[in-house]
Amino acid sequence: MRRREFITLVGGASAWPFAARAQQPDRMRRIGLLMGPSEDDRTAQLQTSVLRNGLSELGWTERRNIEFHYRWAGGDPVRARTYAAELVRLMPDVIIASSTMCLRAVRNAISTISTVFLVVGDPVGQGFVSSLAHPGGNITGFTAFEFEIAGKWLEIIKEVAPDIRRVVFVFDPQTTSHNAEKFAQSSASIARSRGVDLIVSPTRDAAELERVIADAASEMNSGVIVMPDAFTIANRGLIISLMARYRLPAIYPYKYFADEGGLMSYGHTYDELFRRGAVYVDRILKGEKPADLPVQNPTKFELILNRKTAKTLGLTIPDKLLVSADEVIE
């Protein structure tokens, strides 16, 4: 399989010299983590393990010189705000906010604690940082997708299901309304050239999610693009089951959607951002300021195809797409 790598404007997190990674002082440091999914989300647990392992390699040992305080929002913005306030009261040395929803909650709760965000789209446009190269303030981190990727999602789903004439963007307006509109706008010209109508469909809870997907299935030749936000990630099991029930082709932003039965995914390698995030936390704990650490973009993207799901939906994945995929689930 072929893996594509994209080099970002500011580049990946550079490795620190061995001397800089020597054992850290014994003073206990506190790290607050506000995670978008639920605590029982196995993938999210693995991602936090990647972060902890990265810090361990840099000399930070749990229960000796570092401790972690977790809060799990479960895709709920109200819960995210509550947990952000709890973490702020603990006065950690660094807060890690995973997702736009969590970063917004942390930013609204405090303006002084150093914060590293992970998987946040358009942080400049959303007002979290001044610029990617010079974020300013107390916030820096790692972005998610650039809006142009929506065109790639549209092209891939058309290759797998060429009869599609209508594509529905599924998202939660409470967590990603800004991004959803931008994604749709960025793919409008490609949609016109392919004869596809784009529908932006907000979903705020499970009941509304089912209505949106049922409506999409009520018209022939419809497909779905599932947006990367805290709600869709936390509810991915329900989304995948609804796509199967209504026999809708869909493309997802992350590999674990396809691993769990989704038709296909195209996006950055999620774990990579947690690994690189550990480097930024380490640098901040050593005295650097978030304002001086440039915001970084993903560097690796992967296409995952689930041929078993395709067969269930009566779809045949073209050979050229199979060859270009990073992984094919049989």
Residue pairs with C-beta under 8 A, 6 or more apart in sequence:
1 325
1 326
1 327
1 328
2 323
2 324
2 326
3 300
3 302
3 326
4 300
4 301
4 302
4 326
5 299
5 300
5 301
6 297
6 298
6 299
6 300
6 301
7 299
8 296
8 297
8 298
8 299
9 132
9 133
9 297
10 132
10 133
10 294
10 295
10 296
10 297
11 296
12 276
12 296
12 299
13 276
13 279
13 280
13 296
16 58
16 279
16 282
16 283
20 286
21 57
21 58
21 59
22 59
23 59
23 61
24 58
24 59
24 60
24 61
24 65
24 66
24 285
25 65
26 64
26 65
27 65
28 64
28 65
28 66
28 67
29 60
29 65
29 66
29 67
29 93
29 94
29 285
30 66
30 67
30 69
30 90
30 91
30 92
30 93
31 55
31 66
31 67
31 68
31 69
31 92
31 93
31 94
31 95
31 96
31 281
32 68
32 69
32 71
32 87
32 88
32 90
32 92
32 94
32 95
32 96
33 48
33 51
33 68
33 69
33 70
33 71
33 95
33 96
33 98
34 71
34 73
34 80
34 83
34 84
34 87
34 95
34 96
34 97
34 98
34 102
34 105
34 106
35 44
35 48
35 70
35 71
35 72
35 73
35 98
35 99
35 102
36 44
36 73
36 75
36 80
36 98
36 99
36 101
36 102
36 230
36 233
36 234
37 43
37 44
37 72
37 73
37 74
37 75
37 230
37 233
37 234
38 44
38 72
38 74
38 75
38 234
39 45
39 70
39 72
39 74
41 72
41 234
43 256
43 270
44 72
44 98
46 271
47 98
47 270
47 271
47 274
48 68
48 70
48 274
50 271
50 274
50 275
50 278
51 96
51 274
51 275
51 277
51 278
51 281
52 62
52 68
52 278
53 278
54 274
54 275
54 277
54 278
54 279
55 66
55 278
55 281
55 282
56 62
57 278
58 278
58 279
58 282
59 65
59 282
60 66
60 282
60 285
62 68
69 87
69 90
69 92
71 83
71 84
71 86
71 87
72 83
73 79
73 80
73 83
73 99
73 101
73 102
73 105
73 230
73 234
74 234
75 101
75 172
75 175
75 230
75 231
75 232
75 233
75 234
75 235
76 234
77 101
77 104
77 105
77 174
77 175
77 230
80 101
80 102
80 104
80 105
80 230
81 105
81 108
81 109
83 105
84 97
84 102
84 105
84 106
84 108
84 109
84 110
85 109
87 95
87 106
87 109
88 95
88 106
88 109
88 110
88 113
91 113
92 113
93 113
93 114
93 284
93 285
94 113
94 114
94 115
94 116
94 281
94 284
94 285
95 106
95 110
95 113
95 114
95 115
95 116
96 115
96 116
96 117
96 118
96 277
96 281
97 103
97 105
97 106
97 115
97 116
97 117
97 118
97 120
97 141
98 117
98 118
98 119
99 118
99 119
99 120
99 175
99 229
99 230
99 233
100 120
100 121
100 126
100 175
100 176
100 179
100 229
100 230
101 174
101 175
101 176
101 229
101 230
101 231
102 117
102 230
103 115
103 117
103 120
103 123
103 128
103 139
103 141
104 126
104 128
106 113
106 115
107 115
107 128
107 139
111 137
111 138
112 138
113 138
114 138
114 284
114 289
114 290
115 138
115 139
115 140
115 141
115 290
116 139
116 140
116 141
116 142
116 277
116 280
116 281
116 284
116 290
117 123
117 128
117 139
117 140
117 141
117 142
118 141
118 142
118 273
118 274
118 277
119 142
119 143
119 144
119 228
119 270
119 273
120 126
120 128
120 141
120 142
120 143
120 144
121 143
121 144
121 145
121 147
121 176
121 179
121 228
122 143
122 147
122 178
122 179
122 182
123 129
123 132
123 135
123 139
123 141
123 143
123 295
124 130
124 131
124 132
124 295
125 178
125 182
126 178
128 139
129 135
129 136
129 137
129 139
129 140
129 295
130 136
130 137
131 295
132 143
132 294
132 295
132 296
132 297
133 294
133 295
134 291
134 294
135 290
135 291
135 293
135 294
135 295
136 291
137 290
137 291
138 290
138 291
139 290
140 280
140 290
140 291
140 293
140 294
140 295
141 277
141 280
141 295
141 296
142 273
142 276
142 277
142 280
142 295
142 296
142 297
142 298
143 295
143 296
143 297
143 298
144 228
144 268
144 298
145 183
145 228
145 253
145 267
145 268
145 298
146 297
147 179
147 182
147 183
147 185
147 186
148 186
149 183
149 266
149 267
150 183
150 184
150 186
150 187
150 225
151 186
151 187
151 189
151 190
152 266
153 187
153 225
153 251
153 266
154 167
154 187
154 190
154 191
154 194
154 196
154 225
155 190
155 194
156 251
156 264
156 266
156 303
156 321
157 164
157 167
157 223
157 225
157 249
157 250
157 251
157 264
158 164
158 194
158 196
159 318
159 321
160 249
160 263
160 264
160 305
160 310
160 315
160 317
160 318
160 321
161 223
161 249
161 315
163 221
164 196
164 221
164 222
164 223
164 249
165 195
165 196
165 197
165 220
165 221
165 222
166 196
166 197
166 199
166 216
166 219
166 221
166 222
166 223
167 191
167 196
167 197
167 198
167 199
167 222
167 223
167 224
167 225
168 199
168 200
168 201
168 212
168 213
168 215
168 216
168 222
168 223
168 224
168 225
169 180
169 183
169 184
169 198
169 199
169 200
169 201
169 224
169 225
169 227
170 201
170 203
170 209
170 212
170 213
170 224
170 225
170 226
170 227
170 232
170 239
171 177
171 179
171 180
171 200
171 201
171 202
171 203
171 227
171 229
171 231
171 232
172 202
172 203
172 204
172 227
172 229
172 230
172 231
172 232
173 180
173 202
173 204
174 204
174 231
175 229
175 230
175 231
176 227
176 228
176 229
176 230
176 231
177 202
179 227
179 229
180 200
180 202
180 227
180 229
181 200
183 225
183 227
184 198
184 200
187 198
188 198
191 197
191 198
199 216
201 212
201 215
201 216
202 208
202 212
203 209
203 212
203 231
204 231
206 235
206 238
209 235
209 238
209 239
209 242
210 238
210 242
213 224
213 239
213 242
213 243
213 246
213 248
214 246
216 222
216 224
216 246
216 248
217 246
217 247
217 248
222 248
223 248
223 249
223 250
223 251
224 243
224 248
224 249
224 250
224 251
225 250
225 251
226 232
226 236
226 239
226 250
226 251
226 252
226 253
226 257
226 262
227 253
228 253
228 254
228 267
232 239
233 254
236 252
236 256
236 257
236 260
236 262
237 260
239 250
239 262
240 257
240 260
240 261
240 262
241 261
242 248
243 249
243 250
243 262
243 263
244 261
244 309
244 312
247 313
247 314
248 313
249 263
249 313
249 315
250 262
250 263
251 263
251 264
251 265
251 266
252 258
252 262
252 263
252 264
252 265
252 267
253 265
253 266
253 267
254 265
254 267
254 270
255 265
255 267
255 269
255 270
255 302
255 304
255 327
256 265
256 270
257 265
258 264
258 265
258 304
258 305
258 306
258 309
258 327
258 329
259 304
259 329
261 306
261 309
262 306
262 309
263 305
263 306
263 309
263 310
263 313
263 315
264 303
264 304
264 305
264 306
264 310
265 302
265 303
265 304
266 301
266 302
266 303
266 304
267 301
267 302
268 298
268 299
268 300
268 301
268 302
269 298
269 300
269 301
269 302
272 298
272 299
272 300
273 298
276 296
280 293
283 293
284 290
284 293
302 326
302 327
303 321
303 324
303 325
303 326
303 327
304 325
304 326
304 327
304 328
304 329
305 317
305 321
305 322
305 325
305 327
305 328
305 329
306 328
306 329
307 317
307 322
307 328
307 329
307 330
308 329
308 330
309 329
310 316
310 317
322 328
